[in-house]
Protein backbone atom coordinates (compact mmCIF):
# COMPACT_ATOMS: atom_id res chain seq x y z
CA UNK A 1 0.00 0.00 0.00
CA UNK A 2 2.82 2.40 0.91
CA UNK A 3 5.51 0.61 -1.06
CA UNK A 4 6.42 3.56 -3.28
CA UNK A 5 6.63 6.07 -0.47
CA UNK A 6 8.67 3.74 1.69
CA UNK A 7 11.03 3.05 -1.18
CA UNK A 8 11.50 6.76 -1.80
CA UNK A 9 11.97 7.80 1.80
CA UNK A 10 13.98 5.11 3.59
CA UNK A 11 17.20 6.14 1.84
CA UNK A 12 17.05 9.48 3.65
CA UNK A 13 16.52 8.03 7.13
CA UNK A 14 19.72 7.79 9.13
CA UNK A 15 20.88 6.11 12.28
CA UNK A 16 22.59 8.36 14.80
CA UNK A 17 24.81 7.12 17.56
CA UNK A 18 26.79 8.97 20.18
CA UNK A 19 29.02 6.43 21.91
CA UNK A 20 30.42 8.97 24.36
CA UNK A 21 27.00 9.47 25.92
CA UNK A 22 25.71 5.99 25.15
CA UNK A 23 22.87 7.30 23.05
CA UNK A 24 21.30 6.04 19.87
CA UNK A 25 18.47 7.33 17.73
CA UNK A 26 17.27 8.13 14.26
CA UNK A 27 17.27 11.17 12.04
CA UNK A 28 16.50 12.23 8.49
CA UNK A 29 18.35 14.10 5.80
CA UNK A 30 16.74 17.34 4.65
CA UNK A 31 19.22 18.55 2.06
CA UNK A 32 21.55 17.13 -0.52
CA UNK A 33 24.53 18.68 1.22
CA UNK A 34 24.01 16.82 4.45
CA UNK A 35 21.77 18.64 6.89
CA UNK A 36 20.07 16.19 9.20
CA UNK A 37 17.28 16.62 11.74
CA UNK A 38 16.99 14.56 14.89
CA UNK A 39 15.81 14.96 18.45
CA UNK A 40 17.97 17.04 20.71
CA UNK A 41 17.78 14.35 23.34
CA UNK A 42 19.49 11.91 20.94
CA UNK A 43 22.66 14.01 20.85
CA UNK A 44 22.71 15.26 24.42
CA UNK A 45 22.41 14.00 27.96
CA UNK A 46 21.68 15.45 31.35
CA UNK A 47 24.29 15.59 34.04
CA UNK A 48 24.68 17.06 37.46
CA UNK A 49 27.31 19.75 37.53
CA UNK A 50 28.15 21.40 40.83
CA UNK A 51 24.67 20.68 42.06
CA UNK A 52 22.88 21.95 38.98
CA UNK A 53 21.40 20.22 35.97
CA UNK A 54 23.46 20.41 32.87
CA UNK A 55 22.67 19.60 29.27
CA UNK A 56 25.80 18.14 27.80
CA UNK A 57 26.19 17.55 24.07
CA UNK A 58 27.91 14.60 22.52
CA UNK A 59 31.31 15.30 21.04
CA UNK A 60 31.21 12.15 18.96
CA UNK A 61 28.12 12.14 16.76
CA UNK A 62 28.15 9.37 14.17
CA UNK A 63 25.60 9.49 11.39
CA UNK A 64 25.10 6.26 9.55
CA UNK A 65 23.76 6.84 6.03
CA UNK A 66 22.80 3.63 4.30
CA UNK A 67 25.35 1.73 6.33
CA UNK A 68 28.20 4.20 5.91
CA UNK A 69 29.29 6.05 9.03
CA UNK A 70 30.17 9.74 8.85
CA UNK A 71 30.97 12.19 11.62
CA UNK A 72 28.19 14.67 12.31
CA UNK A 73 28.46 18.18 13.64
CA UNK A 74 25.85 19.88 15.76
CA UNK A 75 25.05 23.10 13.94
CA UNK A 76 24.98 25.44 16.87
CA UNK A 77 26.06 28.81 18.04
CA UNK A 78 24.82 29.25 21.57
CA UNK A 79 25.45 32.97 21.52
CA UNK A 80 23.20 33.51 18.58
CA UNK A 81 19.68 32.35 18.17
CA UNK A 82 17.29 32.42 21.10
CA UNK A 83 16.45 28.87 21.98
CA UNK A 84 12.99 27.68 21.11
CA UNK A 85 10.95 25.07 22.78
CA UNK A 86 11.21 21.98 20.62
CA UNK A 87 13.20 18.86 21.18
CA UNK A 88 14.94 18.82 17.87
CA UNK A 89 18.42 19.56 16.68
CA UNK A 90 20.07 20.10 13.33
CA UNK A 91 23.23 18.24 12.42
CA UNK A 92 25.51 18.47 9.43
CA UNK A 93 27.53 15.88 7.60
CA UNK A 94 30.44 17.56 5.83
CA UNK A 95 31.80 16.84 2.39
CA UNK A 96 28.67 15.46 0.77
CA UNK A 97 26.52 16.95 -1.96
CA UNK A 98 24.30 14.32 -3.47
CA UNK A 99 22.43 12.73 -0.60
CA UNK A 100 18.83 11.61 -0.86
CA UNK A 101 16.66 13.86 1.29
CA UNK A 102 13.13 14.25 2.58
CA UNK A 103 10.91 17.19 1.87
CA UNK A 104 9.41 19.04 4.79
CA UNK A 105 5.65 19.23 4.47
CA UNK A 106 3.21 21.76 5.76
CA UNK A 107 2.34 20.64 9.27
CA UNK A 108 -0.62 22.98 9.38
CA UNK A 109 -2.40 20.84 6.81
CA UNK A 110 -2.22 17.70 8.93
CA UNK A 111 -5.56 16.50 10.26
CA UNK A 112 -6.65 13.74 12.63
CA UNK A 113 -7.51 10.68 10.59
CA UNK A 114 -4.68 11.17 8.07
CA UNK A 115 -2.51 8.15 7.39
CA UNK A 116 1.12 8.48 8.40
CA UNK A 117 4.28 6.39 8.50
CA UNK A 118 6.94 6.47 11.21
CA UNK A 119 10.44 5.51 10.10
CA UNK A 120 13.56 4.89 12.10
CA UNK A 121 16.00 2.48 13.67
CA UNK A 122 14.28 1.22 16.82
CA UNK A 123 15.86 -1.16 19.31
CA UNK A 124 18.89 -2.88 17.76
CA UNK A 125 17.66 -3.00 14.17
CA UNK A 126 20.23 -2.06 11.55
CA UNK A 127 17.58 -1.55 8.87
CA UNK A 128 14.90 1.10 8.67
CA UNK A 129 11.73 -0.08 10.34
CA UNK A 130 8.46 1.35 9.09
CA UNK A 131 5.29 1.47 11.15
CA UNK A 132 2.03 2.95 10.08
CA UNK A 133 -0.93 4.51 11.76
CA UNK A 134 -3.23 7.44 11.69
CA UNK A 135 -2.98 10.83 13.26
CA UNK A 136 -5.04 10.37 16.39
CA UNK A 137 -4.94 14.00 17.46
CA UNK A 138 -3.15 17.24 16.85
CA UNK A 139 -2.89 19.13 20.07
CA UNK A 140 -0.85 21.29 22.35
CA UNK A 141 0.56 19.82 25.51
CA UNK A 142 3.11 20.98 28.03
CA UNK A 143 6.62 20.25 26.94
CA UNK A 144 8.00 17.09 28.51
CA UNK A 145 10.82 19.06 30.05
CA UNK A 146 9.38 22.49 30.63
CA UNK A 147 5.69 22.76 31.41
CA UNK A 148 5.90 26.49 30.93
CA UNK A 149 5.82 25.94 27.21
CA UNK A 150 3.26 24.17 25.12
CA UNK A 151 4.44 21.92 22.33
CA UNK A 152 2.48 21.23 19.22
CA UNK A 153 2.15 17.51 19.27
CA UNK A 154 0.78 14.80 17.05
CA UNK A 155 -0.58 11.75 18.78
CA UNK A 156 -0.54 8.63 16.67
CA UNK A 157 -1.21 4.95 17.06
CA UNK A 158 1.89 4.13 15.00
CA UNK A 159 4.25 2.29 17.30
CA UNK A 160 7.61 3.83 18.07
CA UNK A 161 10.24 2.45 20.41
CA UNK A 162 13.57 3.40 21.89
CA UNK A 163 15.78 4.27 18.91
CA UNK A 164 12.95 5.81 16.87
CA UNK A 165 13.62 9.19 18.46
CA UNK A 166 14.43 11.80 15.86
CA UNK A 167 13.08 9.81 12.93
CA UNK A 168 10.51 11.26 10.54
CA UNK A 169 6.75 10.98 10.62
CA UNK A 170 5.74 11.02 6.99
CA UNK A 171 2.37 11.83 5.56
CA UNK A 172 1.24 8.82 3.59
CA UNK A 173 -0.36 10.90 0.83
CA UNK A 174 2.32 13.49 0.17
CA UNK A 175 5.41 11.58 1.30
CA UNK A 176 6.55 14.70 3.14
CA UNK A 177 7.70 15.03 6.74
CA UNK A 178 5.02 16.29 9.12
CA UNK A 179 6.50 15.40 12.49
CA UNK A 180 9.50 14.14 14.42
CA UNK A 181 9.18 10.94 16.42
CA UNK A 182 9.83 11.93 20.01
CA UNK A 183 8.18 10.04 22.83
CA UNK A 184 6.38 6.83 23.47
CA UNK A 185 4.20 6.51 26.50
CA UNK A 186 4.06 2.79 26.76
CA UNK A 187 5.98 2.67 29.99
CA UNK A 188 4.40 5.53 31.79
CA UNK A 189 0.68 5.60 31.65
CA UNK A 190 -1.73 2.72 31.54
CA UNK A 191 -4.14 4.70 29.42
CA UNK A 192 -1.57 5.10 26.70
CA UNK A 193 -0.19 1.63 26.94
CA UNK A 194 0.88 0.68 23.44
CA UNK A 195 -1.67 3.08 22.14
CA UNK A 196 -0.12 6.45 21.75
CA UNK A 197 3.17 7.74 20.48
CA UNK A 198 3.98 11.40 20.66
CA UNK A 199 5.54 13.05 17.70
CA UNK A 200 6.54 16.63 17.74
CA UNK A 201 4.67 18.69 15.30
CA UNK A 202 6.67 21.78 14.54
CA UNK A 203 4.65 24.63 13.11
CA UNK A 204 5.08 25.83 9.56
CA UNK A 205 7.25 28.66 10.85
CA UNK A 206 9.67 26.16 12.37
CA UNK A 207 10.02 24.39 9.07
CA UNK A 208 10.64 27.77 7.46
CA UNK A 209 13.35 28.33 10.04
CA UNK A 210 14.87 24.97 9.27
CA UNK A 211 14.76 25.66 5.55
CA UNK A 212 16.45 29.02 6.11
CA UNK A 213 19.13 27.43 8.20
CA UNK A 214 19.86 25.03 5.41
CA UNK A 215 19.50 27.56 2.62
CA UNK A 216 21.67 30.26 4.12
CA UNK A 217 23.92 27.98 6.17
CA UNK A 218 23.16 30.01 9.25
CA UNK A 219 25.67 29.51 11.97
CA UNK A 220 23.33 29.97 14.86
CA UNK A 221 20.83 27.22 15.04
CA UNK A 222 20.21 26.28 18.58
CA UNK A 223 16.76 24.80 18.34
CA UNK A 224 16.61 22.17 20.91
CA UNK A 225 15.52 20.76 24.14
CA UNK A 226 12.55 22.81 24.97
CA UNK A 227 14.06 25.41 27.10
CA UNK A 228 13.07 28.83 26.02
CA UNK A 229 14.62 29.87 29.27
CA UNK A 230 17.85 31.38 30.36
CA UNK A 231 20.81 29.13 29.91
CA UNK A 232 24.42 29.56 30.85
CA UNK A 233 27.38 27.85 29.38
CA UNK A 234 29.53 25.69 31.48
CA UNK A 235 33.13 26.56 30.99
CA UNK A 236 34.72 23.36 32.08
CA UNK A 237 33.22 20.15 30.78
CA UNK A 238 36.06 18.17 32.22
CA UNK A 239 34.86 18.93 35.72
CA UNK A 240 31.59 17.19 35.05
CA UNK A 241 30.97 14.22 37.29
CA UNK A 242 30.03 11.05 35.54
CA UNK A 243 26.46 11.06 36.74
CA UNK A 244 24.09 10.63 33.91
CA UNK A 245 20.40 11.18 33.73
CA UNK A 246 17.65 11.60 31.26
CA UNK A 247 14.06 12.26 30.58
CA UNK A 248 12.00 9.27 31.61
CA UNK B 1 29.76 21.58 25.13
CA UNK B 2 27.29 21.96 27.96
CA UNK B 3 24.66 24.37 29.09
CA UNK B 4 23.03 24.77 32.46
CA UNK B 5 19.33 24.09 32.56
CA UNK B 6 17.65 26.84 34.51
CA UNK B 7 14.15 28.15 35.13
CA UNK B 8 12.40 25.16 33.61
CA UNK B 9 9.02 24.19 35.01
CA UNK B 10 9.05 20.44 35.40
CA UNK B 11 5.53 19.04 35.71
CA UNK B 12 4.29 22.26 37.22
CA UNK B 13 2.89 25.52 35.92
CA UNK B 14 3.67 29.01 37.15
CA UNK B 15 1.27 29.87 39.95
CA UNK B 16 1.11 26.30 41.21
CA UNK B 17 2.92 25.18 44.33
CA UNK B 18 6.46 24.17 43.47
CA UNK B 19 9.88 23.48 44.91
CA UNK B 20 12.92 25.29 43.63
CA UNK B 21 15.47 22.60 42.88
CA UNK B 22 18.77 23.06 41.08
CA UNK B 23 17.59 26.35 39.56
CA UNK B 24 14.37 24.81 38.21
CA UNK B 25 10.83 24.53 39.52
CA UNK B 26 9.13 21.21 40.08
CA UNK B 27 6.28 19.51 41.89
CA UNK B 28 8.35 16.64 43.23
CA UNK B 29 11.82 15.74 44.39
CA UNK B 30 13.23 12.43 45.48
CA UNK B 31 16.87 12.02 46.43
CA UNK B 32 18.09 8.54 47.26
CA UNK B 33 16.13 5.29 47.03
CA UNK B 34 13.93 4.03 49.82
CA UNK B 35 15.53 1.09 51.61
CA UNK B 36 18.59 1.15 49.36
CA UNK B 37 20.57 4.30 50.00
CA UNK B 38 21.49 5.54 53.46
CA UNK B 39 20.08 8.97 52.66
CA UNK B 40 16.62 9.84 51.50
CA UNK B 41 14.53 12.90 50.89
CA UNK B 42 11.13 13.13 49.31
CA UNK B 43 9.43 16.48 48.78
CA UNK B 44 5.93 16.55 47.36
CA UNK B 45 2.81 18.65 47.23
CA UNK B 46 -0.18 16.94 48.76
CA UNK B 47 -3.54 18.55 49.42
CA UNK B 48 -1.95 21.89 48.58
CA UNK B 49 0.70 21.44 51.27
CA UNK B 50 4.44 20.91 51.03
CA UNK B 51 5.18 17.51 52.53
CA UNK B 52 8.61 16.13 53.36
CA UNK B 53 9.72 12.63 54.23
CA UNK B 54 13.38 12.00 54.79
CA UNK B 55 16.16 10.13 56.47
CA UNK B 56 18.62 12.72 57.62
CA UNK B 57 22.04 12.01 59.04
CA UNK B 58 24.04 14.04 61.47
CA UNK B 59 27.71 13.32 60.73
CA UNK B 60 28.83 14.74 64.07
CA UNK B 61 26.68 12.62 66.37
CA UNK B 62 26.55 9.87 63.72
CA UNK B 63 22.84 9.52 64.24
CA UNK B 64 20.03 9.14 61.76
CA UNK B 65 16.58 10.61 62.11
CA UNK B 66 13.52 9.93 60.04
CA UNK B 67 11.27 12.80 59.05
CA UNK B 68 7.73 11.63 58.55
CA UNK B 69 5.28 14.06 57.02
CA UNK B 70 7.33 17.04 58.18
CA UNK B 71 7.91 15.75 61.73
CA UNK B 72 11.21 14.39 63.04
CA UNK B 73 10.90 11.03 64.76
CA UNK B 74 13.52 11.83 67.39
CA UNK B 75 13.21 14.77 69.73
CA UNK B 76 17.01 15.25 69.74
CA UNK B 77 16.62 16.55 66.21
CA UNK B 78 15.03 19.84 67.10
CA UNK B 79 12.29 21.27 64.90
CA UNK B 80 11.91 25.00 65.07
CA UNK B 81 8.96 26.72 63.44
CA UNK B 82 9.62 29.90 61.48
CA UNK B 83 7.29 32.45 59.99
CA UNK B 84 7.06 30.64 56.65
CA UNK B 85 8.21 27.11 57.43
CA UNK B 86 10.46 25.22 59.77
CA UNK B 87 14.04 24.19 60.39
CA UNK B 88 15.30 20.87 61.70
CA UNK B 89 18.61 20.98 63.51
CA UNK B 90 21.01 18.25 64.55
CA UNK B 91 22.00 17.71 68.18
CA UNK B 92 24.97 19.95 67.63
CA UNK B 93 22.86 22.70 66.13
CA UNK B 94 23.59 22.19 62.45
CA UNK B 95 20.71 22.93 60.10
CA UNK B 96 19.95 19.67 58.29
CA UNK B 97 16.62 20.45 56.69
CA UNK B 98 14.89 23.77 56.41
CA UNK B 99 11.74 24.71 54.57
CA UNK B 100 10.65 28.17 53.62
CA UNK B 101 7.53 28.82 51.59
CA UNK B 102 7.52 32.16 49.78
CA UNK B 103 4.20 32.45 48.03
CA UNK B 104 3.80 29.31 45.97
CA UNK B 105 7.49 28.49 45.92
CA UNK B 106 9.10 26.32 48.56
CA UNK B 107 12.81 26.75 49.16
CA UNK B 108 14.87 24.06 50.85
CA UNK B 109 17.77 24.69 53.17
CA UNK B 110 20.25 22.62 55.13
CA UNK B 111 22.40 19.68 54.15
CA UNK B 112 21.60 16.06 53.45
CA UNK B 113 24.52 13.76 54.26
CA UNK B 114 25.21 10.17 53.37
CA UNK B 115 26.43 7.88 56.16
CA UNK B 116 30.04 8.44 55.15
CA UNK B 117 29.66 12.15 55.71
CA UNK B 118 29.42 13.14 52.06
CA UNK B 119 27.10 16.05 51.29
CA UNK B 120 24.43 14.71 48.95
CA UNK B 121 22.41 17.91 48.61
CA UNK B 122 22.40 21.33 50.17
CA UNK B 123 20.49 24.56 50.21
CA UNK B 124 22.46 27.52 48.92
CA UNK B 125 21.32 31.03 48.00
CA UNK B 126 17.62 30.19 47.79
CA UNK B 127 18.34 27.13 45.71
CA UNK B 128 18.78 23.46 46.46
CA UNK B 129 21.75 21.78 44.82
CA UNK B 130 22.00 18.05 44.25
CA UNK B 131 25.43 16.49 44.12
CA UNK B 132 24.66 12.85 43.59
CA UNK B 133 21.91 10.47 42.61
CA UNK B 134 19.76 8.65 42.47
CA UNK B 135 17.41 11.56 42.14
CA UNK B 136 14.09 12.26 40.49
CA UNK B 137 12.97 15.79 39.74
CA UNK B 138 9.29 16.02 38.86
CA UNK B 139 6.59 13.38 38.89
CA UNK B 140 3.12 13.23 37.41
CA UNK B 141 1.12 10.05 37.80
CA UNK B 142 3.45 7.30 36.72
CA UNK B 143 5.61 9.64 34.68
CA UNK B 144 8.85 10.79 36.14
CA UNK B 145 10.59 13.94 35.03
CA UNK B 146 14.36 14.17 35.08
CA UNK B 147 15.96 11.08 36.52
CA UNK B 148 19.57 10.72 37.60
CA UNK B 149 20.67 7.20 38.36
Interface residues (C-beta under 8 A of the other chain):
Chain A: X46 X47 X48 X49 X50 X51 X52 X53 X54 X55 X56 X57 X59 X76 X78 X142 X145 X146 X147 X148 X188 X189 X190 X226 X227 X229 X230 X231 X232 X233 X234 X237 X240 X241 X243 X244 X245 X246 X247 X248
Chain B: X1 X2 X3 X4 X5 X6 X7 X8 X9 X10 X11 X12 X13 X14 X22 X23 X24 X121 X122 X124 X129 X130 X131 X132 X133 X135 X137 X141 X142 X143 X144 X145 X146 X147 X148 X149
